[in-house]
């Protein structure tokens, strides 16, 4: 019985460490707060570029209202970020460097929306709408190419607050 309990405890400790979010080692480019269960900086989850690049991502070529011609965006899937932080809310307040904010339904994560970190293979700078931009899969679903999703496509993102 002792060996079973020991194995069970070891398994729980191992599972917990998988859920733990390592602290960033580089400059923080994204802070997630609110209704989350996995944190690494007080009651927030902070990410540097390397952490975001380590999440499952998507690369997509598309046209947008903010770019000329087809461009390629690349970055982690929004749903992967929400999973990493253990998000439980239904609304995301996505906030930009200039404090502009848009309310985005958490369900939009199922649409294969990405938090783009790269534009045409290069890290996005503030001048190029970076360091992060919420990009909807306009290349996969032409019905998303409308004002509703354009207004949710925040650029120069610094923070996501998960709420109910």
Secondary structure, DSSP 8 states (H G I E B T S, - for coil): -HHHHHHHHHHHHHHHHHH-----SS-EEEEEEES-S--SBTTBEEEEHHHHHTS-EEEEEE--TTSSS-EEEEEEEHHHHHHHHT---SEEEEEETTS-EEEEEGGGGGGT-EEEEEETTEE--GGGT-S-EEE--TTT-GGG-SHHHHTT--BSEEEEEEE-
